[in-house]
Amino acid sequence: MTRHSASSNPSSVAVTVALLVMARAGVAVAEEQKAVAQEQTVEQRADALFYEARALVVRGQYAEACPMFERARDLRPGIGTLLNLGDCYERLGRFASASSVFEQAVALAREADDPRVEIALSRVQLLAPKVRHLTVSVESDPGRMVISINGTPLGAEHWGRAQARDRGKYAVEASAPGMQSWRTELTIGDVDQSVRVPSLKPIGTAAVHGATPTRDPAVTATADEPQASPVHPAHRIDEPSTASPGSSFGKTSVLVLGGVGVVGAAVGAVFGLRALASHDTVAEHCVQGPNRDECPEGGDYDELSEQSVADGNVATTAFVISGVALAGAATLWILDDGPQGSSTPAIAVSVQPGWATLRANVVGRW
């Protein structure tokens, strides 16, 4: 009797090969889908960071907003993100960093033929008089000398050349094998600074002297502190009530005020959502300038911005009316249904309007 092994069967071999090909194809498709999902996740994270940073800017919290813009840029270096990051740096007094970021935006906009290149160019030009520079020159190089500024190496190609720097304190250090290290500190304020690294001395000889950097001792290295947005005080409505339980207000007044409150909340929600949608559209395409938002030509961004403000005002007014009406309804309900013989109630209603939001506090005794 003749035996046939499975490996010698042509049909079995074909099936095995087909299964292997299908498995490889499935793995490739899965990897591609995973890559697409990861890319979408990165974009979503970048967008979330961008809009969160924009919200902080609106509240004047620039120190917290800049790091979020930086993270959004690292995930996806878009033109809008760079423009907003540069603006954030400028508001913190980091003019050199702001100028560098705007220059990156210029390059990216030119490559993409984006009209926002004009916005970026204008910001670079406006910052030019504010940017300060530091020049580090070397008297002699004993070989393999390393110069660093605040711990970051300064390449030999930058020795003797002015480098844009933010205002602040800097430590300049120099070292070389077999030589004594050298260090000095300086502050960049309202004027450019320069420092000359002296010839390093071999280890075991007298220390290096005479290395005094040019500095401006009258200027401190403080950046402009972010100015917080003004906080509007809560509108207090003190309504001491003299109504006794079972007064003539009745349930009808409660229902009317409650209806007004519900309608006001609905109107406020509709106009609030419209205002947020217009605001987000402007925020995505425009960048805040020193005096007003700067937007690309060809879009109705000014109209959208004005519409956003108008809708926001309507929403705030509607929410205020809603809050007062609901608070009044609650007060009347309490007074009408309070226990017999209770002491005279004292009610204080505090209403705090905000951007498409409202907070009402009812405090009292009864």
C-alpha positions as CSV (number, residue, x, y, z in Angstrom):
1,M,0.0,0.0,0.0
2,T,1.4,3.4,-1.0
3,R,1.3,6.3,1.5
4,H,1.0,10.0,0.5
5,S,2.3,12.7,2.9
6,A,0.3,16.0,3.3
7,S,3.3,18.0,2.2
8,S,3.4,16.2,-1.2
9,N,-0.2,17.1,-2.0
10,P,-0.2,20.0,-4.5
11,S,-3.7,21.2,-3.3
12,S,-2.5,21.3,0.3
13,V,0.5,23.4,-0.6
14,A,-1.7,25.8,-2.5
15,V,-4.1,26.2,0.4
16,T,-1.2,26.8,2.8
17,V,0.3,29.5,0.6
18,A,-3.0,31.2,0.1
19,L,-3.6,31.2,3.9
20,L,-0.2,32.7,4.4
21,V,-0.8,35.5,1.8
22,M,-4.2,36.3,3.4
23,A,-2.6,36.4,6.8
24,R,0.1,38.8,5.7
25,A,-2.5,41.0,3.9
26,G,-4.6,41.1,7.0
27,V,-1.7,42.1,9.1
28,A,-0.8,44.9,6.7
29,V,-4.4,46.2,6.6
30,A,-4.5,46.1,10.4
31,E,-1.2,48.0,10.7
32,E,-2.4,50.6,8.2
33,Q,-5.7,51.1,10.1
34,K,-3.8,51.4,13.3
35,A,-1.5,54.0,11.8
36,V,-4.5,56.0,10.5
37,A,-6.2,55.8,13.9
38,Q,-3.0,57.0,15.7
39,E,-2.7,59.9,13.2
40,Q,-6.3,60.9,13.9
41,T,-5.6,60.7,17.6
42,V,-2.6,62.9,17.3
43,E,-4.7,65.5,15.3
44,Q,-7.4,65.4,17.9
45,R,-5.0,65.9,20.8
46,A,-3.4,68.8,18.9
47,D,-6.8,70.4,18.3
48,A,-7.8,69.9,22.0
49,L,-4.6,71.5,23.2
50,F,-4.9,74.4,20.8
51,Y,-8.5,75.3,21.8
52,E,-7.7,74.8,25.5
53,A,-4.7,77.2,25.1
54,R,-6.9,79.7,23.3
55,A,-9.4,79.6,26.1
56,L,-6.5,80.4,28.6
57,V,-5.5,83.3,26.3
58,V,-9.0,84.8,26.4
59,R,-8.7,84.7,30.2
60,G,-5.3,86.4,30.2
61,Q,-3.5,83.3,31.5
62,Y,-0.6,83.5,29.0
63,A,2.0,81.7,31.2
64,E,-0.3,78.6,31.2
65,A,-1.3,79.0,27.5
66,C,2.2,79.0,26.0
67,P,3.2,75.5,27.1
68,M,-0.1,74.1,25.6
69,F,0.5,75.9,22.3
70,E,4.0,74.4,22.4
71,R,2.7,70.9,22.8
72,A,0.1,71.4,20.1
73,R,2.9,72.6,17.8
74,D,5.1,69.6,18.6
75,L,2.2,67.3,17.6
76,R,1.2,69.2,14.5
77,P,3.1,72.4,13.6
78,G,0.3,74.2,11.8
79,I,0.5,77.9,10.7
80,G,-2.4,78.9,13.1
81,T,-0.7,77.2,16.0
82,L,2.6,78.9,15.3
83,L,1.0,82.3,15.0
84,N,-0.8,81.9,18.3
85,L,2.3,80.6,20.0
86,G,4.3,83.6,18.8
87,D,1.6,85.9,20.1
88,C,1.7,84.2,23.4
89,Y,5.4,84.5,23.7
90,E,5.2,88.2,22.8
91,R,2.6,88.9,25.6
92,L,5.1,87.3,28.1
93,G,7.9,89.6,26.9
94,R,9.8,86.8,25.2
95,F,10.4,88.8,22.1
96,A,13.2,86.7,20.6
97,S,11.3,83.5,21.0
98,A,8.2,85.2,19.5
99,S,10.1,86.5,16.5
100,S,11.7,83.0,15.9
101,V,8.2,81.3,15.9
102,F,6.8,84.0,13.6
103,E,9.6,83.4,11.1
104,Q,8.8,79.7,11.2
105,A,5.2,80.6,10.4
106,V,6.4,82.7,7.5
107,A,8.4,79.8,6.0
108,L,5.5,77.4,6.4
109,A,2.9,79.8,5.0
110,R,5.1,80.5,1.9
111,E,5.5,76.8,1.3
112,A,1.8,76.2,1.5
113,D,1.0,79.5,-0.4
114,D,-1.1,80.6,2.6
115,P,-2.3,84.2,2.8
116,R,-1.4,84.3,6.5
117,V,2.2,84.8,5.4
118,E,1.5,88.6,5.5
119,I,0.3,88.4,9.1
120,A,3.5,86.5,10.2
121,L,5.7,88.9,8.3
122,S,4.1,92.0,9.9
123,R,4.6,90.5,13.3
124,V,8.3,89.8,12.7
125,Q,8.8,93.4,11.5
126,L,6.9,94.8,14.6
127,L,9.1,92.7,17.0
128,A,12.4,93.6,15.4
129,P,13.1,96.8,17.6
130,K,12.3,94.8,20.7
131,V,14.5,91.8,20.2
132,R,17.8,91.9,22.1
133,H,21.0,90.1,21.2
134,L,24.0,88.4,22.9
135,T,27.4,88.2,21.3
136,V,30.0,85.7,22.7
137,S,33.5,86.1,21.3
138,V,36.6,84.0,22.1
139,E,40.1,85.4,22.7
140,S,41.8,82.1,21.7
141,D,40.7,78.5,21.3
142,P,43.1,76.0,22.9
143,G,41.4,73.2,21.0
144,R,38.2,71.4,21.6
145,M,36.8,74.3,23.6
146,V,33.1,74.1,24.6
147,I,31.1,77.2,25.2
148,S,27.6,76.9,26.7
149,I,24.9,79.4,27.5
150,N,22.6,78.3,30.4
151,G,23.9,74.8,29.9
152,T,23.1,74.7,26.1
153,P,26.3,74.4,23.9
154,L,27.0,77.3,21.5
155,G,28.4,76.0,18.2
156,A,31.7,77.5,17.1
157,E,29.9,78.9,14.0
158,H,28.0,81.3,16.3
159,W,31.1,82.6,18.2
160,G,31.5,86.3,17.6
161,R,28.0,86.6,16.1
162,A,25.0,88.3,17.7
163,Q,22.3,85.8,18.6
164,A,18.7,86.9,19.4
165,R,17.9,86.2,23.1
166,D,15.0,86.7,25.4
167,R,15.5,89.1,28.2
168,G,16.7,87.5,31.4
169,K,19.7,86.1,33.2
170,Y,22.3,84.0,31.5
171,A,25.4,82.0,32.5
172,V,28.2,81.7,30.0
173,E,30.7,78.9,30.5
174,A,33.8,77.8,28.7
175,S,35.9,74.6,29.1
176,A,38.6,72.6,27.3
177,P,40.5,69.4,28.1
178,G,43.4,70.2,30.5
179,M,42.3,73.7,31.0
180,Q,40.6,75.6,33.8
181,S,37.0,76.2,33.2
182,W,35.6,79.7,33.1
183,R,32.2,81.1,33.9
184,T,30.4,84.5,34.1
185,E,26.8,85.7,34.5
186,L,25.0,88.5,32.8
187,T,21.5,90.0,32.4
188,I,20.0,91.0,29.1
189,G,17.7,94.0,29.7
190,D,16.9,96.9,27.4
191,V,20.2,96.8,25.5
192,D,22.2,94.2,23.6
193,Q,25.0,92.4,25.5
194,S,28.4,91.0,24.6
195,V,30.9,88.9,26.5
196,R,34.5,87.9,25.6
197,V,35.8,84.6,26.8
198,P,39.5,85.0,27.8
199,S,42.3,82.6,27.0
200,L,41.9,79.6,29.3
201,K,44.8,78.7,31.6
202,P,46.2,75.2,32.0
203,I,45.1,73.4,35.2
204,G,47.5,74.2,38.1
205,T,48.3,77.8,37.0
206,A,46.7,81.0,38.3
207,A,43.0,81.5,37.6
208,V,41.8,83.4,34.7
209,H,41.1,87.1,35.4
210,G,39.7,90.1,33.5
211,A,36.7,88.5,32.0
212,T,33.9,91.0,32.7
213,P,30.9,90.8,30.4
214,T,29.2,93.9,29.2
215,R,26.0,94.1,31.1
216,D,23.2,96.5,32.1
217,P,22.8,96.2,35.9
218,A,19.9,98.6,36.0
219,V,17.6,96.2,34.1
220,T,16.2,93.1,35.7
221,A,15.3,89.9,33.9
222,T,11.6,89.9,34.5
223,A,9.1,89.2,31.8
224,D,5.8,91.0,31.5
225,E,3.4,89.4,33.9
226,P,0.1,88.3,32.2
227,Q,-2.8,90.6,33.0
228,A,-5.8,88.7,34.2
229,S,-9.1,89.5,32.5
230,P,-11.2,91.8,34.6
231,V,-13.7,89.9,36.8
232,H,-17.1,91.4,36.9
233,P,-18.6,91.5,40.4
234,A,-21.7,89.5,41.0
235,H,-24.9,91.6,40.7
236,R,-26.5,91.3,44.2
237,I,-30.3,91.5,44.4
238,D,-31.3,91.6,48.1
239,E,-35.0,90.9,48.4
240,P,-36.0,90.8,52.1
241,S,-39.5,89.4,52.0
242,T,-42.4,90.3,54.3
243,A,-44.9,87.9,52.8
244,S,-46.4,85.4,55.2
245,P,-47.2,81.8,54.4
246,G,-50.2,81.4,52.2
247,S,-49.8,85.0,50.8
248,S,-51.6,86.2,47.7
249,F,-48.7,85.5,45.3
250,G,-50.0,82.0,44.8
251,K,-48.9,79.3,42.4
252,T,-49.8,81.3,39.4
253,S,-46.9,83.7,40.0
254,V,-44.5,80.8,40.5
255,L,-45.6,79.2,37.3
256,V,-45.2,82.4,35.3
257,L,-41.8,83.2,36.7
258,G,-40.7,79.6,36.2
259,G,-41.9,79.7,32.5
260,V,-40.0,82.9,32.0
261,G,-36.9,81.3,33.5
262,V,-37.1,78.2,31.2
263,V,-37.7,80.3,28.1
264,G,-34.8,82.6,29.0
265,A,-32.5,79.6,29.5
266,A,-33.5,78.2,26.1
267,V,-32.9,81.5,24.3
268,G,-29.6,81.9,26.1
269,A,-28.5,78.4,25.1
270,V,-29.3,78.9,21.4
271,F,-27.5,82.3,21.2
272,G,-24.7,81.0,23.4
273,L,-24.0,78.1,21.0
274,R,-24.1,80.4,18.0
275,A,-21.7,82.7,19.7
276,L,-19.3,79.9,20.5
277,A,-19.5,78.5,17.0
278,S,-18.6,81.9,15.5
279,H,-15.9,82.5,18.1
280,D,-14.3,79.1,17.3
281,T,-14.3,79.8,13.6
282,V,-12.5,83.1,14.1
283,A,-10.1,81.5,16.6
284,E,-9.2,78.8,14.0
285,H,-8.3,81.2,11.2
286,C,-7.2,84.4,13.1
287,V,-4.5,85.3,15.6
288,Q,-4.8,88.0,18.3
289,G,-2.8,91.1,17.4
290,P,-1.7,93.9,19.7
291,N,-4.9,95.9,19.0
292,R,-7.3,93.5,17.1
293,D,-7.5,90.0,15.6
294,E,-5.5,89.6,12.4
295,C,-7.3,87.4,9.9
296,P,-6.6,86.2,6.3
297,E,-8.3,88.1,3.5
298,G,-11.3,86.6,1.7
299,G,-13.3,85.6,4.8
300,D,-16.1,87.3,6.7
301,Y,-14.1,87.0,10.0
302,D,-14.9,90.6,11.1
303,E,-18.6,90.0,10.6
304,L,-18.3,86.6,12.4
305,S,-16.5,88.3,15.3
306,E,-19.1,91.0,15.7
307,Q,-21.9,88.4,15.4
308,S,-20.2,86.3,18.1
309,V,-20.1,89.3,20.5
310,A,-23.7,90.2,19.7
311,D,-24.9,86.6,20.2
312,G,-22.9,86.4,23.4
313,N,-24.5,89.5,24.8
314,V,-28.0,88.2,24.0
315,A,-27.1,84.9,25.6
316,T,-25.8,86.6,28.7
317,T,-28.9,88.8,29.0
318,A,-31.2,85.8,28.5
319,F,-29.4,83.8,31.1
320,V,-29.5,86.7,33.6
321,I,-33.3,87.1,33.1
322,S,-33.7,83.3,33.4
323,G,-31.6,83.2,36.6
324,V,-33.6,86.0,38.2
325,A,-36.9,84.6,37.1
326,L,-36.1,81.1,38.4
327,A,-34.7,82.5,41.6
328,G,-37.9,84.5,42.1
329,A,-40.0,81.5,41.4
330,A,-38.1,79.5,43.9
331,T,-38.4,82.3,46.5
332,L,-42.2,82.5,46.0
333,W,-42.6,78.8,46.2
334,I,-40.7,78.7,49.5
335,L,-42.7,81.6,50.9
336,D,-46.0,80.2,49.8
337,D,-45.4,76.7,51.1
338,G,-43.4,77.5,54.2
339,P,-44.4,76.1,57.6
340,Q,-47.1,78.0,59.6
341,G,-45.7,80.3,62.2
342,S,-42.2,80.5,60.7
343,S,-40.1,83.6,61.2
344,T,-40.0,86.3,58.6
345,P,-37.7,85.0,55.8
346,A,-34.7,86.8,54.5
347,I,-33.7,85.9,51.0
348,A,-30.5,87.0,49.1
349,V,-30.1,86.2,45.4
350,S,-26.7,86.5,43.8
351,V,-26.5,86.2,40.0
352,Q,-23.2,86.0,38.2
353,P,-23.3,86.2,34.4
354,G,-20.5,84.9,32.3
355,W,-19.7,83.7,28.8
356,A,-22.8,81.8,27.9
357,T,-23.0,80.7,31.5
358,L,-24.9,81.8,34.6
359,R,-24.6,81.0,38.3
360,A,-27.3,81.9,40.7
361,N,-27.0,81.5,44.4
362,V,-30.0,81.7,46.8
363,V,-29.1,82.2,50.4
364,G,-31.6,82.9,53.1
365,R,-33.4,81.8,56.3
366,W,-37.0,80.9,56.7
